[in-house]
Each structure stands twice: as C-alpha cells, then as structure tokens.
Amino acid sequence: MDESPCLEKGFVQKPKEFKSLMNLAERMPVDIEFHDLCYTIPQGRKDEKRILKCISGSFKAGQLHAIMGPSGAGKSTLLNILATYRLSGSTGNVLVNGEPRNVRNFRKISRYIMQQDALQPLLTVQEIMTIAADLKLAKDITSEEKQLAIDDILDTLRLTKTKNTITNLLSGGEQKRLSIALELLNNPPVIFLDEPTTGLDDLSSSQCIQLLKSLAEGGRTIICSIHTPSAKIFSTFDNVYILADGHCVYQGYGPEVVGYLDNVGLPCPKHYNPADFIIEVCSGDYGDYQDILVSQVENGQCNSYYKRNILDEQIKSKERYVSEETIQSENASSLAQFKIILFRMWLQMYRDKTYLLLRFVVTLAIGLLIGNIFLGMGQDGSKTIFNFGFYYTCIIKFLYIPMMPVLLSCKYLICQYDLNMIEMFPSVPVEIKLLKREFFNKWYRLVPYFFALTLSTIPITLILGVIYVSLVYFLTDQPFEWYRIIQFYAVCMMTALISESMGLLISSTFNILNGMFLGPVLAVPLMLLAVYGMGYEDETPIPIILKIAMHFSFLRYSLHGITTTMMKNRAILPCPEDEIICKFRDLDEFAKFMGLSHGIYWLDLFALILIFVIFRCSCFYLLKQRLRPNKAFRTIHFLLKSLKLQFNLPI
C-alpha cells in the first residue's frame, strides 16, 4: 500500500524509541553551513567539468539530513566535501557553528561511514567493538566503562544478540548497524553516511533510517546521501537537500516538496512517492523545469518550512554556540595503539586456518622438493658446483614465496586519501577500504599502524623459515655447525623480509593486475644480477653500468652471505670413489674462482638489513603521501592523471 495519502494528511509514522546512550561522552551540537560551494574536475587536456555549481545550504544539529538527486547530480561529491574526504578542486566557504571550518579540528569531531560496510574479518562483534573502544578512547577510561558504552550502543542498535557472531556472518542490515556502532563509541557530534540503505531490503532500510533519526534527536548532526527512498523513509528526514546537475533545487522537509512543486505547476500524482516524483522532475522527465526550481531556490522561495526552520535555528545556535576546537576526540597512546593493532592482526592471522595451512604445506612441499633435488651434495667434492646452485635456489625461494601473497591479495596495498586518486587504483580490495575508513575516522595514528603492519608477519615468516631450513639443510648434508646454521638462516630470513617489503612497495603503487605482472618481472633482473660476473676470468671486463646495477640487487648480497658462511674455513671435501675428477674439493679455491674469496659475511648481512630499512621507509613514505599528500605528490598525481586522460593510458 502506498503511503503518499497518509503524508498528504500529515500522518507520519514515528520512529521506534531508542535508549539515549547515556554511557557515551557528552558532545556539544554542531551546525554546518556552506556558501557558494563549487567543485570542478579536469576533463581532457584543457577542459574542466563542474560537478557542483556554487550551491549553498545549511545542516543543523538535532536533525536527520538527506542529500538526494539523480545519478550524476553531485550528491556524493557534496557529502565528501562536507566530510573533508574530498578537498582538492573545491572552492567556497564551509562554516561550523558560524565560523570558518578548520579541517584538522573538524575531522576530530566528525565520522564518515562509507557506502560499503568494510568490517574487519574473522572477529566477533564483541571483539571488534572492544578493539575499537581501546583504540579510540582515552587510556584513563576503565575497561568496565568501555564495556558499559559498548553494551549501551549494541542494545540501542539491536546488536546484542550478535555479540558472539563473526562479522563475516552478519546480515546486510546488521553490518550497516555495526558500522554505525563502531563510530558511535566516542559519540561524534557529526556523522556522514554515504548511501546507508544500499544493499538493504525495505524493512532493513526503514529500520536503519529510523535508527539514524533517533540518533539525530540526541543532538547529533547526521547527514547522508540517499537515492530514491520510499515515501515512508522520505518522510523520516527532517531536511532533504535535492541536487540536479550540480544545482540545488530544493531544501526543506521532504513531504512539503509536493506543495512546493504544485506552486510551480508540477502537481504530484496521487498515490505517488514524492521522492520518486522530484527525482523524475530533476531528471527532465516532465520537461525543462530545472531552471525554474533553481531560480526559486536562489530567490529564497524554496520552502516555508525551511525558511521557518532556519530562523529558529539561527536563534538557537547563538545560545548553544561552541567552537569546534573545544570538541576534542580522545585516543589511546601510540604504544597502546601499536599493541592493539598488532594483537588484532595476529588474531585474524591465527583464525585464518586455511591460509596458514596452505603456507605450511607449500613450505613443506618446496623444502622436500629442493632437499631431494640436492640430496647429500653438501659435503661431496664432486658436487660443489651443484651445492652452489642449492644456495642460489634457496634465495630464489625466499624471493618469490614471501612476495607473491602480498601481490596476490594486496593485503597491505596502500590506500589513497583523496578520492580523485582512486582512478589510478581500479582494484581496491577490502583491506584498503578498512585502512581508509579507520585512519580517516581517527581510529589510530599512522606510525603505530605501520609498525604493527611490519611486525605482524614476522613470526609466521620466522617459523616457516625454520621449517624450510631444517629440511633442506640436513637433507642436503650441509656442515652441522651451529654458527653456520644460524648465519644461513639469518640471510634467508632477511631475504624473505626484503622480498615482502618489495611486494608491498609494488602493490602500494600499482593495482592488482599490474602488480602481479610487475613483481615477477622485476625479480628476473634481480636474479640475473645476483650471479652476473661470477666465474669470469680476472681480465674479462664488466661494463660500468652493470657493475653499478649489481650493487642494487639484494639477492647478490644474500648469495654472497650464504656462500661465504657455508664455504669459508672448510676442510678439503672427499671425492667419491666412482668419480675420476673432483675439481673443486677445495672450497676456498672454488670461492676464489667464483670471485667470492674476499666476501665478508657481516658486511653482506649489514647490507641486507640496510636495504630492508630503506624498503620499509619507502613504504612508510608512500603510505603517508597516500593518506596526506603534499604538494609535490599532488603535482605528480596531476601529471599522471593528465597523461592518462590525454593518451588513455592504463596507469
């Protein structure tokens, strides 16, 4: 049954009453105004496209606001600019409680819930809420107080029964409510939501909007973009802001749009959803009425409810005025954030049994395969050259195996802060959305996250390294001397950590498809340069370019280090009776022949550690620039985007 007749008679269904979230920290109301807001994007070499065309409006505290419009009208762009999610390319004034918005301070008091519900996988609702509370709330808040706030929020959002449910198993409506619950922990006065009803059925959509309505009535400013809501949902909004081709065509109470359109000669048919009707009008289905509606708005004749509401709110705002600097969000210390994030990563890794089992099986299989290929060659005077091949094979294994999972899953792919950059990264996995949402909403600082990211994979890498080295070392009959075993293992582990960092660097710059191509391709010159020049006669010249390039292959340092520790100071190897000639029984002579006689193990190990630090620092820099790009980085991005637009390059 259609609800329009009820709306015409003034009957509006009231949302269900909810608890008032008494256990959350109190926040002062925040009003948002914007004037002459414009947004343009480059299109082609010289042209520009205007998305927002100098629009103005106001969103008051204690109300639920909706930004509506047909596809391409600019509603998501307006929401992103108000949330400070997209800033470059925009002009105009945004006021917070009557004063110019300070972007840094505004981000502390606002939260942005994205359209896709990116939730941390393999965690229960209780666990993810507890981790979020530990990250976002100050350390002087006790665990009991945090749990009271968590229980209050879960009860309010009807998630109490799902406390022990893994996030992956939640329904669409439950995931949406959980996304809201996570951002309510420090009770932000401003909440932005991008298409909160996407993927939900009618009942879940209605419940979600009614929930937002109740939260707004608690004094919060809640702004969401939404596409053609039902008549029931349309009537729930206190204020709707409707866009058409970058212009504002209406702002006010939703159902009153029927009378507003009737005054300009567009009577809404009975038994018709007013939201659908105004969207169809904006799309041009009823003729060219867009200019008329825009002129009505610009002349201040938009809606009587809106004009009356603005006057009342202007009086109230003077009484409750508060500077945004006085509304500060609390966070745990950097050390506490590091511990919490590291624990979360380890917990997720532990619960991903399939991935752990797969890595174990692959390591075991490769270890058995390589161990049997070079079986018993470690102390055979006739197999010295093959034993050198075993060392080379080991570093190749620790080049590919740690790097490929990073490229395949792009688990650590660096996110981009500005949505303009997303065109450079068409493949965006869930992990990127998680990092983007959590960092933008001030869950944690960058440094503790990066250190947790760096250390999270080290334990599994070390354990799998022990398994592999134990297998191949003894199957190939290498000398059983503890210092040689430890040094062999140390070089292998540093190679694995550098390879993982290399995969992170590649995936932080390119999308999944290009990264999967570039990773193995870059590994080929590294492998060639690792052995280039070995075994040459002294008088054989090596081009200067190749000499320089050889120093940039970390695999060469790995091979030098392993060969030095495994071949120096060894006794003459025995020659089997069935062999006539054993040319390289003297390993020192073999090392001299290969050009490795002057190798110093600790120098090679230091070089590997230095390369690892450089790679990780580069990853940190890229991460920082993606999240907070400086002018130079923005310039590079603009040039790349211009090349892409001009030559249609798949950058």
C-alpha positions in Angstrom: 0.0 0.0 0.0 1.4 3.4 -1.0 2.0 5.9 1.8 1.5 9.2 -0.1 -2.1 9.7 1.0 -1.1 9.5 4.6 1.7 12.0 4.0 -0.8 14.4 2.4 -3.0 14.2 5.5 0.0 14.8 7.8 0.2 11.4 9.3 3.9 10.5 9.7 4.9 7.3 11.4 7.1 8.0 14.3 10.3 6.0 14.7 10.7 3.5 17.4 12.0 4.9 20.6 15.6 4.0 21.5 17.8 4.4 24.5 19.6 7.7 24.9 23.2 6.3 25.0 23.8 7.6 28.5 27.2 5.9 28.8 28.7 7.9 26.0 30.7 11.1 26.4 28.6 14.3 26.0 29.3 16.4 22.9 28.0 19.9 22.1 25.8 20.3 19.0 27.5 21.3 15.7 25.8 23.2 12.8 27.2 23.1 9.3 26.7 25.8 6.7 28.2 26.2 3.2 28.1 29.1 0.8 29.0 29.2 -2.9 30.4 25.7 -2.9 31.8 24.7 -6.3 33.7 21.7 -7.4 35.4 21.1 -10.8 37.5 18.2 -12.2 39.8 18.3 -15.2 38.4 16.6 -18.3 40.9 16.2 -21.1 43.9 18.3 -21.6 42.3 21.8 -21.2 38.6 21.3 -20.3 37.1 21.1 -16.9 33.8 19.7 -15.7 31.8 21.4 -13.0 30.2 18.9 -10.6 28.9 21.4 -8.0 27.8 24.9 -9.3 28.1 27.4 -6.4 25.5 25.9 -4.1 24.6 27.0 -0.6 22.8 25.3 2.3 22.6 24.5 6.0 22.5 21.4 8.1 21.5 21.8 11.7 22.2 19.7 14.8 19.5 17.5 16.2 18.2 16.7 12.7 18.5 13.9 10.2 19.5 15.3 6.8 19.4 13.7 3.4 21.2 14.7 0.2 19.3 13.4 -2.8 19.4 13.7 -6.6 19.6 11.6 -9.8 22.7 9.9 -10.7 25.5 12.3 -11.5 23.8 15.2 -9.7 26.7 15.6 -7.3 25.2 14.3 -4.1 28.2 12.1 -3.2 30.6 14.9 -4.1 28.8 17.3 -1.8 28.9 14.7 1.0 32.6 14.0 0.5 33.5 17.7 0.5 31.5 18.4 3.7 33.1 15.4 5.4 36.6 16.7 4.2 37.0 13.4 2.3 37.5 15.3 -0.9 39.0 18.8 -0.9 41.2 19.4 -3.9 39.2 21.1 -6.7 36.6 22.6 -4.4 36.0 26.3 -3.7 33.6 28.1 -1.4 33.1 28.6 2.3 32.1 25.9 4.9 31.2 27.2 8.3 31.0 25.2 11.5 28.9 26.8 14.2 29.2 30.1 12.4 33.0 30.1 12.0 35.2 29.0 9.0 35.8 25.3 9.2 39.2 24.2 10.5 39.7 20.9 8.5 42.0 19.3 11.1 39.7 20.0 14.0 36.6 19.1 12.1 37.9 15.7 11.4 38.3 15.1 15.1 34.6 15.7 15.7 33.1 14.0 12.6 32.9 10.5 11.3 32.3 9.2 7.8 30.6 5.8 7.2 31.2 4.7 3.7 28.7 3.0 1.4 30.4 -0.4 1.5 30.4 -1.9 5.0 34.1 -2.7 5.3 34.4 -4.5 8.6 37.5 -6.3 10.0 37.0 -10.0 9.1 37.4 -13.0 11.4 36.4 -11.0 14.5 33.2 -11.2 16.6 31.0 -8.2 17.1 32.2 -8.0 20.8 35.8 -8.2 19.8 35.7 -5.6 17.1 33.8 -3.2 19.4 36.3 -3.8 22.2 39.3 -3.2 19.9 37.6 -0.1 18.5 37.0 1.2 22.0 40.6 0.5 23.1 41.9 2.4 20.0 39.6 5.4 20.1 39.0 6.1 23.8 41.5 7.5 26.2 43.5 5.3 28.5 42.0 6.8 31.6 38.7 5.2 30.8 38.4 1.8 32.5 37.5 -1.4 30.8 34.3 -1.5 32.8 33.3 1.9 31.5 34.2 0.9 27.9 32.1 -2.2 28.2 29.1 -0.2 29.5 29.3 2.0 26.5 29.6 -1.0 24.2 26.6 -2.7 25.7 24.6 0.5 25.5 25.4 1.0 21.8 24.8 -2.6 20.9 21.5 -2.6 22.8 20.5 0.6 21.1 21.3 -0.7 17.6 19.7 -4.1 18.3 23.0 -6.0 18.0 23.2 -7.5 21.5 22.2 -11.0 20.2 25.0 -10.9 17.6 27.8 -10.2 20.1 29.5 -13.6 19.6 28.9 -13.6 15.8 31.8 -13.3 13.4 31.4 -10.1 11.3 31.5 -12.1 8.0 28.3 -13.9 9.0 26.2 -10.8 9.8 23.4 -9.8 7.5 23.5 -6.6 5.5 21.4 -4.7 8.0 23.5 -5.9 10.9 26.7 -5.0 9.1 25.4 -1.5 8.5 24.3 -1.0 12.1 27.7 -2.4 13.3 29.5 0.2 11.0 27.5 2.9 12.8 28.1 1.4 16.2 31.9 1.5 15.7 31.8 5.2 15.1 29.5 5.9 18.0 32.0 4.9 20.6 33.4 8.3 21.2 30.0 9.9 20.4 30.9 12.2 17.4 28.6 15.2 17.1 28.7 14.9 13.2 28.1 11.7 11.3 28.2 11.4 7.5 26.8 8.3 5.7 27.2 7.5 2.0 24.1 5.6 0.8 23.3 3.9 4.1 20.5 1.8 2.6 22.5 0.3 -0.3 22.0 -3.4 -0.4 19.3 -3.5 2.2 15.7 -4.6 1.8 12.8 -2.3 2.5 12.4 -3.3 6.1 16.1 -3.1 6.9 16.3 0.3 5.1 13.4 1.6 7.2 14.9 0.4 10.4 18.3 1.9 9.5 16.9 5.3 8.8 14.7 5.2 11.9 17.8 4.4 13.9 19.6 7.4 12.4 16.6 9.6 13.2 16.8 8.6 16.9 20.5 9.3 17.0 20.0 12.7 15.4 17.3 13.5 18.0 20.0 13.1 20.6 21.7 16.3 19.4 23.9 14.9 16.6 24.1 16.3 13.1 23.6 13.3 10.8 23.9 13.8 7.0 23.6 11.0 4.5 23.3 10.7 0.7 20.4 8.5 -0.5 18.9 7.5 -3.8 15.2 7.5 -4.3 13.9 6.4 -0.8 10.5 5.1 -0.1 7.7 7.5 0.9 8.0 6.3 4.5 11.7 6.9 4.6 11.4 10.2 2.8 9.0 11.5 5.5 11.5 10.5 8.2 14.1 13.0 7.2 13.9 16.4 8.9 15.6 18.1 6.0 16.3 17.0 2.4 18.7 18.7 0.1 18.0 17.9 -3.5 20.5 18.4 -6.3 20.1 18.4 -10.1 23.0 18.8 -12.4 25.1 20.4 -9.6 22.4 22.9 -8.6 20.2 22.9 -5.5 16.5 22.6 -6.5 15.0 22.1 -3.0 15.9 22.1 0.6 13.4 21.5 3.4 11.0 19.0 4.9 10.6 16.1 2.4 6.7 15.8 2.1 6.3 19.5 1.7 8.0 19.2 -1.7 4.6 18.2 -3.1 3.1 21.6 -2.3 6.3 23.3 -3.5 6.2 21.6 -6.9 2.4 22.3 -7.2 3.1 26.0 -6.8 5.5 25.9 -9.9 3.0 24.0 -12.0 4.1 20.4 -11.3 1.3 18.7 -9.4 2.4 15.3 -7.9 0.0 12.5 -8.9 -1.9 10.9 -6.1 -0.6 7.5 -4.8 2.8 8.5 -6.0 6.0 8.6 -4.0 7.1 12.3 -3.6 10.8 11.2 -3.6 10.4 9.4 -6.9 8.5 12.4 -8.4 11.1 15.0 -7.5 13.9 12.8 -8.8 12.0 12.4 -12.1 11.5 16.1 -12.3 15.2 16.7 -11.8 16.0 14.1 -14.5 13.9 16.1 -17.0 11.0 13.6 -17.3 8.4 16.4 -17.0 10.2 19.0 -19.2 12.7 21.6 -18.5 11.7 22.6 -15.0 15.3 22.6 -13.6 15.9 26.3 -14.2 12.6 27.2 -12.6 13.4 25.2 -9.5 17.0 26.6 -9.3 15.7 30.2 -9.6 13.1 29.5 -6.8 15.9 28.4 -4.5 18.2 31.3 -5.4 15.3 33.8 -4.7 14.8 32.3 -1.3 11.4 30.9 -2.1 12.4 27.3 -1.7 10.1 26.1 1.2 8.2 27.7 4.0 9.3 25.0 6.5 12.9 25.5 5.6 12.7 29.3 6.0 11.0 29.0 9.3 13.4 26.3 10.5 16.4 28.4 9.6 15.2 31.4 11.5 14.5 29.3 14.6 17.8 27.6 14.4 19.8 30.8 14.0 18.4 31.9 17.3 19.2 28.6 19.0 22.7 28.4 17.6 23.7 31.6 19.4 22.7 30.1 22.7 24.5 26.8 22.2 27.4 28.1 20.2 30.6 26.2 20.8 33.9 26.4 19.0 35.0 23.2 17.2 38.4 23.4 19.0 36.6 22.7 22.3 35.3 19.4 21.0 38.3 17.1 21.0 38.3 13.4 20.4 40.4 11.2 22.7 42.7 8.4 21.6 44.8 5.8 23.2 48.6 6.4 23.3 50.7 5.4 20.3 52.2 2.4 22.1 48.8 1.2 23.2 47.5 1.6 19.6 50.5 -0.4 18.3 49.8 -3.3 20.8 46.1 -3.3 19.9 46.6 -3.3 16.2 49.3 -5.9 16.4 47.1 -8.2 18.5 44.2 -7.7 16.0 46.4 -8.7 13.1 47.8 -11.7 14.9 44.3 -12.8 15.9 43.0 -12.6 12.4 46.0 -14.4 11.1 45.5 -17.2 13.6 41.9 -17.6 12.7 42.6 -17.8 9.0 43.4 -21.5 9.3 43.2 -22.2 5.6 45.8 -19.6 4.7 48.1 -20.8 7.5 47.7 -24.4 6.4 48.3 -23.5 2.8 51.6 -21.7 3.6 52.7 -24.5 5.8 52.0 -27.1 3.1 53.7 -25.1 0.4 56.8 -24.5 2.6 57.0 -28.2 3.4 56.5 -29.3 -0.2 59.1 -26.9 -1.6 61.5 -27.9 1.2 61.2 -31.6 0.5 61.5 -31.0 -3.3 64.6 -28.8 -3.1 66.1 -31.1 -0.4 65.7 -34.2 -2.5 67.0 -32.4 -5.7 70.3 -31.6 -3.9 70.2 -34.6 -1.6 73.6 -35.3 0.1 75.6 -32.8 -2.0 76.7 -30.6 0.8 79.9 -32.5 1.5 80.5 -34.2 -1.8 83.7 -32.9 -3.5 82.3 -33.7 -7.0 79.1 -31.8 -6.4 80.5 -28.4 -5.3 79.0 -26.5 -8.3 75.6 -28.1 -7.6 75.9 -27.1 -4.0 76.4 -23.6 -5.1 73.2 -24.0 -7.1 71.4 -25.1 -4.0 72.4 -21.8 -2.3 71.1 -19.9 -5.3 67.8 -21.9 -5.3 67.3 -21.0 -1.6 67.4 -17.3 -2.2 65.1 -17.6 -5.2 62.6 -19.4 -2.9 62.8 -16.6 -0.3 62.3 -14.1 -3.1 59.1 -15.4 -4.6 57.2 -17.2 -1.7 57.0 -14.2 0.7 56.4 -11.6 -2.2 53.6 -13.4 -4.1 50.9 -13.5 -1.3 51.3 -9.7 -0.9 50.9 -9.1 -4.6 48.0 -11.6 -4.9 45.9 -10.5 -2.0 47.2 -6.9 -1.9 46.6 -7.1 1.8 48.9 -4.3 2.5 48.1 -2.2 -0.5 48.3 1.5 0.4 45.1 3.4 0.3 44.6 6.8 -1.1 43.1 9.7 0.9 41.8 11.8 -2.0 39.1 10.1 -4.0 40.5 11.7 -7.1 43.4 9.3 -6.9 41.1 6.2 -6.9 41.1 6.2 -10.7 44.7 5.2 -10.6 43.9 2.2 -8.5 40.8 0.4 -10.1 41.3 -2.7 -8.0 40.5 -1.9 -4.4 40.4 -4.9 -2.0 38.6 -4.9 1.3 41.8 -4.2 3.3 42.2 -0.8 1.5 38.7 0.2 2.5 39.3 -0.8 6.1 42.5 1.2 6.3 40.9 4.2 4.6 37.9 4.2 6.9 39.8 3.6 10.1 42.5 6.1 9.5 40.2 8.8 8.2 37.9 8.4 11.2 40.9 8.8 13.6 41.0 5.3 15.0 44.8 5.3 15.2 47.9 7.2 14.1 50.0 6.3 11.2 53.2 5.3 13.0 51.7 2.6 15.3 49.8 1.1 12.4 52.9 0.9 10.2 55.0 -0.7 12.9 52.2 -3.2 13.6 52.0 -3.9 9.9 55.7 -4.5 9.8 55.9 -6.8 12.7 52.7 -8.7 12.1 54.1 -11.1 9.5 57.5 -11.6 11.1 56.5 -14.5 13.4 55.0 -16.7 10.7 57.9 -15.9 8.4 60.4 -17.0 11.0 58.5 -20.2 11.9 58.1 -21.2 8.2 61.8 -20.3 7.7 62.8 -22.7 10.5 60.8 -25.5 8.9 62.3 -24.9 5.4 65.9 -24.5 6.6 65.6 -27.6 8.9 64.5 -29.7 5.9 66.9 -28.6 3.2 69.9 -28.1 5.5 70.0 -31.7 6.7 68.7 -33.3 3.5 71.5 -31.7 1.5 74.1 -32.7 4.2 75.4 -29.3 5.0 78.1 -29.0 7.7 76.5 -29.3 11.2 78.0 -26.3 12.9 75.7 -24.1 14.8 77.2 -20.8 13.7 76.9 -21.8 10.1 73.3 -22.9 10.6 72.4 -19.6 12.3 74.1 -17.5 9.7 72.5 -19.4 6.9 69.1 -18.9 8.5 69.7 -15.2 9.1 70.4 -14.5 5.5 67.4 -16.4 4.3 65.1 -14.5 6.7 66.5 -11.1 5.7 65.9 -12.1 2.1 62.3 -13.1 2.9 61.6 -9.8 4.7 63.1 -7.7 1.9 61.0 -9.6 -0.7 57.9 -9.0 1.3 58.8 -5.3 1.5 59.3 -5.3 -2.2 55.9 -6.7 -2.8 54.5 -4.1 -0.5 56.2 -1.3 -2.5 54.8 -2.7 -5.8 51.3 -3.1 -4.5 51.3 0.3 -3.0 51.9 1.9 -6.4 50.1 -0.3 -8.9 46.7 -2.1 -9.0 46.4 -5.9 -8.6 46.7 -6.7 -12.3 49.8 -4.6 -12.9 51.4 -5.6 -9.6 51.1 -9.3 -10.5 52.8 -8.6 -13.7 55.5 -6.2 -12.4 56.5 -8.3 -9.4 57.8 -11.4 -11.2 59.2 -9.2 -14.0 61.3 -7.1 -11.6 62.5 -10.3 -9.9 64.2 -11.5 -13.1 66.9 -8.8 -13.3 67.5 -9.2 -9.6 68.2 -12.9 -10.1 70.4 -12.3 -13.1 72.4 -9.5 -11.4 72.9 -11.7 -8.3 75.2 -14.1 -10.3 76.4 -11.9 -13.1 80.2 -11.8 -13.3 80.7 -14.9 -11.1 83.3 -17.3 -12.6 84.7 -14.7 -15.0 88.4 -14.6 -15.6 90.0 -11.5 -14.0 90.8 -10.0 -17.4 87.2 -10.2 -18.5 85.8 -6.6 -18.3 82.4 -5.9 -16.9 80.6 -2.8 -18.2 80.4 0.0 -15.6 76.6 0.2 -15.8 76.3 -3.5 -14.9 78.8 -3.0 -12.1 76.6 -0.3 -10.6 73.4 -2.3 -11.2 74.9 -5.4 -9.4 75.1 -3.4 -6.2 71.3 -2.8 -6.3 70.4 -6.5 -6.4 69.8 -7.5 -2.8 69.9 -11.1 -3.9 73.6 -10.7 -4.7 74.3 -9.8 -1.0 72.2 -12.8 0.0 74.1 -15.1 -2.2 77.5 -13.7 -1.1 76.5 -14.1 2.5 75.3 -17.7 2.2 78.3 -18.7 0.1 80.8 -17.0 2.5 79.4 -18.6 5.6 79.0 -22.1 4.1 82.3 -22.4 2.2 84.9 -20.5 4.1 87.2 -22.3 6.5 86.1 -25.7 5.4 88.2 -28.8 5.2 89.0 -30.4 1.8 85.9 -32.3 0.7 86.2 -36.1 0.0 85.9 -37.3 -3.6 83.6 -40.3 -4.1 85.3 -43.5 -5.4 83.1 -43.6 -8.5 84.3 -40.1 -9.6 87.5 -39.7 -11.5 88.0 -35.9 -11.1 86.8 -33.7 -8.3 87.9 -30.2 -9.4 86.5 -28.2 -6.5 87.3 -30.2 -3.5 88.9 -27.1 -2.0 86.1 -24.7 -1.3 88.4 -21.8 -0.8 89.7 -22.4 -4.4 86.1 -22.6 -5.6 85.2 -19.3 -3.9 88.2 -17.7 -5.5 87.2 -19.0 -8.9 83.7 -17.5 -8.4 85.1 -14.2 -7.3 83.8 -14.6 -3.7 87.1 -15.1 -1.9 87.0 -11.6 -0.4 83.4 -11.8 0.9 82.7 -10.7 4.4 79.6 -12.2 5.9 78.8 -9.5 8.4 79.1 -6.8 5.7 76.6 -8.7 3.5 74.2 -9.1 6.4 74.5 -5.4 7.2 73.8 -4.5 3.6 70.6 -6.7 3.7 69.5 -5.0 6.9 70.1 -1.6 5.4 68.1 -2.5 2.3 65.2 -3.8 4.4 65.2 -0.5 6.3 65.2 1.5 3.1 62.4 -0.5 1.6 60.2 -0.1 4.7 60.9 3.6 5.0 59.9 3.9 1.4 56.7 2.1 2.1 56.0 4.4 5.1 56.6 7.4 2.9 54.2 6.2 0.2 51.6 5.4 2.9 51.9 8.8 4.4 51.7 10.5 1.0 48.6 8.5 0.0 46.9 9.5 3.2 48.2 13.0 3.4 49.7 14.0 0.1 52.0 17.0 0.0 52.2 19.5 -2.9 54.9 17.6 -4.8 52.9 14.3 -4.6 49.7 16.0 -5.7 51.6 17.5 -8.7 52.9 14.1 -9.7 49.4 12.7 -9.4 48.0 15.5 -11.5 50.7 14.9 -14.2 49.9 11.2 -14.3 46.2 11.8 -14.5 46.8 14.3 -17.4 48.8 11.7 -19.2 46.1 9.1 -18.6 43.4 11.4 -19.9 45.4 12.6 -23.0 46.7 9.2 -24.1 44.2 6.9 -22.5 47.0 5.1 -20.6 46.1 2.3 -18.1 48.1 3.9 -15.2 
